[in-house]
């Protein structure tokens, strides 16, 4: 008895406003996913900001936005002729690709990587409720909205965004592992070394970490628009700028605890990188940390044999509680986040989107919504 033949390879276009030289979880996720897809025989075409005239994003010069990308994006997509398109971001490139897919009746998926309404609220002072209608409009014609956690899937369903499909996150476990080089430059710092990694921006809530009166050293790895102000307000903290690859892994291994003060991230890839290098995590009990660390610190299902972090409304209390936790337990848990299973989820979602269009599963008015 023979099984079904393998599914044929796909021509997959990925349209994203987030791309190198940005250093963040979205870009790292995309890079690894593209490599995995190509290793499986798929052809991947990228529609990224480096292919357009760009300008700095207001208030965040490190991010460059494509200027009027619609015509050029259409040419790129026409030339590549994808079977399916994945749209990563709700920016200019994302909107241009979305319009092309609707006009051509090409299957497409979207992703909810970033809590844009919450970020916009932090930056504008307006309520996040002002921005959710735009999110609903953007994602409505998508055949599937990829989300990183079941908690986020349920939240978006309550806000009228879906259908959602789970696309979890993984890490390069050959790079992020407990055994490996340690950044010896940190050896002179007073212990414990409390580390935070990520974009240095207002929405990351770094003041909640840096403003704590704690023994040891506070170390921040990353770049962003809030860097100069934080350096001025917290001269005792150590700011390294952005690090990647082995240099980042060596810093994780040299630290004593990972602190994740964000209240708005949908996942927090840096948490599992830190865990895989043997760092327990301290964070607030909000989506992201709840989905990785779990309310009791033993994973989202509460079934880990030892705690790998502590969540508390009092971040200082979470730090104090998590510092003694077993590094080996953290590493065992973190190293379980592998990319193969994540790419399976992504590929299944793309094929679902194609079937939905081919079989006219989606009502025509929804498909043609603009």
C-alpha positions in Angstrom: 0.0 0.0 0.0 1.5 3.3 -1.0 0.8 6.7 0.6 -0.2 9.8 -1.2 2.4 11.4 -3.4 4.1 14.4 -1.9 2.6 17.8 -2.5 4.2 19.7 -5.3 6.5 22.6 -4.5 5.0 26.1 -4.5 6.0 29.5 -5.8 5.6 31.6 -2.6 5.8 35.4 -2.5 6.5 37.0 0.8 5.7 40.7 1.1 7.0 42.6 4.1 7.8 46.1 5.3 10.0 44.6 8.0 13.4 43.5 6.6 17.1 43.8 7.1 18.9 45.8 8.3 16.2 45.8 11.0 17.1 43.5 13.8 14.0 42.1 15.4 12.0 38.9 15.9 9.9 39.4 12.7 13.0 39.6 10.5 14.7 36.6 12.2 11.5 34.6 11.8 11.2 35.5 8.1 14.9 34.7 7.4 14.7 31.3 9.0 11.3 30.5 7.3 12.6 31.4 3.9 15.6 29.2 4.4 13.4 26.3 5.5 11.0 26.7 2.6 13.8 26.8 0.0 15.4 23.7 1.6 12.0 22.0 1.0 12.1 22.8 -2.7 9.8 25.8 -2.8 10.6 28.9 -4.8 10.4 32.1 -2.6 10.2 35.6 -4.0 10.7 38.5 -1.6 9.0 41.9 -1.9 11.0 43.9 0.6 11.8 47.6 1.3 15.3 47.3 -0.3 13.5 47.1 -3.7 11.8 50.5 -3.4 12.5 54.1 -2.7 12.2 54.5 1.1 11.9 57.2 3.8 12.5 56.9 7.5 9.4 56.0 9.5 8.3 59.1 11.5 9.6 58.7 15.1 11.5 55.6 14.3 14.3 56.3 11.8 15.7 52.8 11.9 12.7 51.6 10.0 12.4 52.7 6.4 9.0 52.7 4.7 8.5 52.2 0.9 7.2 55.3 -0.9 4.2 54.6 -3.1 5.2 51.0 -3.7 2.0 49.9 -5.5 3.1 49.9 -9.1 6.5 48.5 -8.4 5.1 45.8 -6.2 2.6 44.8 -8.9 5.5 44.4 -11.4 7.5 42.3 -9.0 4.6 40.1 -8.2 3.5 39.8 -11.9 7.0 38.8 -12.8 7.4 36.2 -10.1 3.9 34.8 -10.7 3.3 33.2 -7.2 0.9 30.4 -6.4 0.3 32.1 -3.1 1.3 35.2 -1.3 2.1 35.7 2.4 1.8 39.3 3.6 3.7 40.0 6.8 3.0 43.5 7.7 0.2 46.1 7.6 2.6 48.7 6.0 2.8 50.2 2.5 4.2 47.1 1.0 1.6 44.9 2.7 -1.3 47.1 1.5 0.1 47.1 -2.1 0.5 43.3 -2.1 -3.0 42.8 -0.6 -4.5 44.9 -3.4 -2.6 42.9 -6.1 -3.9 39.6 -4.7 -7.5 40.8 -4.6 -7.3 42.2 -8.2 -5.7 38.9 -9.5 -7.8 36.6 -7.3 -4.6 35.1 -5.9 -4.7 33.2 -2.6 -3.0 35.1 0.2 -2.4 34.9 3.9 -1.5 37.6 6.4 0.2 37.6 9.8 -0.5 39.4 13.1 3.1 39.8 14.2 2.9 43.2 15.9 0.3 44.7 18.1 0.1 47.8 16.0 -2.9 49.3 17.8 -1.1 49.2 21.1 2.1 50.6 19.6 0.2 53.4 18.0 -1.5 54.1 21.2 1.8 54.4 23.0 3.1 56.8 20.4 0.0 59.0 19.9 -1.7 59.0 23.2 -4.9 57.9 21.5 -6.9 54.8 22.6 -5.9 51.6 20.8 -9.6 51.2 19.9 -9.1 53.9 17.3 -6.7 51.6 15.3 -8.4 48.2 15.5 -10.9 48.9 12.6 -7.9 49.4 10.3 -6.6 46.0 11.3 -9.9 44.4 10.7 -10.1 46.0 7.2 -6.5 44.9 6.3 -6.9 41.2 7.4 -10.6 40.7 6.3 -9.9 39.3 2.8 -7.1 37.0 3.9 -7.7 33.3 3.6 -5.8 32.8 6.9 -4.3 35.1 9.5 -1.2 33.6 11.1 -0.8 34.1 14.8 1.9 32.8 17.1 -0.2 31.6 20.1 -3.7 30.3 20.8 -4.2 33.2 23.2 -3.7 35.7 20.4 -5.9 33.7 18.1 -8.7 33.9 20.7 -8.2 37.6 21.2 -8.3 38.4 17.5 -11.5 36.3 17.1 -13.1 38.5 19.7 -12.0 41.6 17.7 -13.4 40.2 14.5 -10.1 39.2 12.9 -9.7 35.8 11.4 -9.9 33.0 10.5 -6.6 32.5 12.4 -4.2 29.7 12.1 -1.4 28.9 14.5 2.2 29.6 13.3 4.5 29.2 16.3 8.1 30.3 16.5 11.4 28.5 16.7 15.1 29.3 17.1 18.4 28.2 15.7 19.3 25.7 18.3 22.7 25.2 16.9 23.4 28.9 17.7 21.3 29.4 20.8 22.4 26.7 23.2 23.8 26.6 26.8 27.3 25.4 25.9 29.4 27.8 23.8 31.5 30.9 24.0 30.7 33.4 26.8 31.2 37.1 26.3 34.1 37.7 28.7 33.7 41.5 28.5 30.8 41.1 30.9 33.0 39.4 33.5 33.9 42.7 35.2 30.2 43.7 35.7 28.8 43.3 39.2 26.5 40.3 39.6 23.8 39.4 38.9 23.7 40.5 35.3 20.1 41.2 34.3 19.7 41.2 30.5 17.1 42.6 28.2 17.3 42.2 24.4 15.1 43.8 21.8 14.1 47.0 20.1 14.9 50.0 22.3 11.6 51.8 21.9 8.8 53.3 24.0 6.5 50.3 23.5 9.1 47.9 25.0 8.5 49.4 28.5 12.2 49.4 29.4 11.7 52.1 32.0 9.8 49.4 34.1 13.1 47.4 34.2 15.7 50.1 34.2 14.0 52.1 36.9 14.1 49.3 39.5 16.5 49.6 42.4 18.2 46.2 42.2 21.7 44.8 43.0 24.0 43.8 40.2 24.0 45.2 36.6 21.4 46.0 34.0 22.4 45.2 30.5 20.4 46.2 27.4 21.1 44.8 23.9 19.4 46.5 21.0 19.0 49.8 19.1 16.1 52.1 18.5 14.6 55.6 18.9 14.6 55.5 22.7 18.3 54.6 23.1 19.7 58.1 23.7 17.0 59.1 26.2 17.4 55.8 28.2 21.2 56.3 28.3 20.7 59.7 29.7 18.1 58.6 32.3 19.9 55.5 33.4 23.7 56.1 33.3 24.4 53.0 35.4 22.9 50.7 32.9 25.1 49.1 30.1 23.9 49.6 26.5 25.7 47.5 23.9 23.7 48.4 20.8 22.4 45.7 18.5 24.0 42.3 18.5 23.3 39.2 16.5 24.5 35.6 15.9 27.3 34.3 18.0 27.9 37.6 19.7 24.3 37.7 20.9 24.4 34.1 22.1 27.6 34.7 24.0 25.9 37.6 25.9 22.9 35.4 26.7 25.2 32.8 28.2 27.2 35.4 30.2 24.1 36.9 31.9 22.3 35.6 35.0 18.6 36.4 34.1 16.6 37.6 31.2 14.2 40.4 31.9 11.3 41.0 29.4 9.3 44.1 30.5 7.2 44.5 27.3 3.4 44.6 27.7 2.6 44.5 24.0 4.6 41.8 22.2 2.6 39.0 20.6 5.2 36.4 21.3 8.8 37.5 22.3 11.3 35.4 20.3 14.1 36.7 22.5 12.6 34.9 25.4 13.1 31.5 23.9 16.6 32.4 22.6 17.5 33.3 26.2 15.9 30.2 27.6 17.8 28.0 25.1 21.0 29.6 26.3 20.2 28.7 29.9 18.6 32.0 31.1 15.5 31.9 33.2 13.0 34.7 32.5 11.3 37.4 34.5 8.4 39.2 33.0 4.9 40.6 33.5 1.9 38.2 33.3 0.7 39.4 29.8 0.3 37.6 26.4 3.7 36.5 25.2 5.2 35.6 28.5 2.0 33.8 29.5 2.2 31.8 26.3 5.9 30.9 26.8 6.7 30.9 30.5 3.1 30.2 31.7 1.3 31.7 34.7 3.2 29.4 37.2 6.5 29.5 35.4 6.3 25.9 34.2 5.2 26.5 30.6 1.8 27.4 29.2 0.3 24.0 30.2 2.0 24.0 33.6 3.7 20.7 32.9 7.4 21.4 33.1 9.3 19.6 35.8 10.9 22.8 37.1 10.1 26.5 36.7 11.9 28.3 33.9 10.7 31.8 34.8 8.5 33.9 37.0 5.7 36.3 36.0 4.5 38.9 38.4 2.8 42.3 38.3 5.7 43.4 40.4 8.7 43.0 38.0 11.2 43.3 40.8 9.5 40.4 42.6 9.6 38.4 39.4 13.4 39.0 39.1 14.1 38.1 42.7 12.1 34.9 42.4 13.6 33.8 39.0 17.3 34.4 39.7 17.8 31.0 41.6 16.0 28.9 38.9 17.9 26.1 37.3 19.7 27.1 34.1 19.7 23.6 32.8 15.9 23.4 33.0 15.5 26.6 31.1 17.9 25.4 28.4 16.0 22.1 28.0 12.7 23.9 27.5 14.1 26.6 25.2 15.8 24.1 22.9 12.4 22.4 22.2 11.3 25.4 20.1 12.4 24.0 16.7 11.8 25.4 13.2 10.7 22.3 11.4 7.3 22.1 13.1 6.8 25.9 12.7 7.5 25.6 9.0 5.0 22.7 8.7 2.4 25.0 10.2 3.2 27.8 7.8 3.2 25.5 4.7 -0.1 23.9 5.7 -1.6 27.4 6.1 -0.5 28.4 2.6 -1.9 25.3 1.0 -5.2 25.8 2.9 -5.3 29.3 1.5 -4.9 28.0 -2.0 -7.6 25.4 -1.5 -10.0 28.0 -0.1 -9.7 30.1 -3.3 -9.8 27.1 -5.7 -12.9 25.6 -4.0 -14.5 29.1 -3.4 -14.8 28.3 0.3 -14.7 32.0 1.1 -17.8 34.0 0.2 -17.2 36.2 -2.8 -18.0 39.5 -1.1 -15.3 38.7 1.5 -12.8 37.8 -1.2 -13.4 41.1 -3.0 -13.4 43.3 0.1 -10.9 46.1 -0.2 
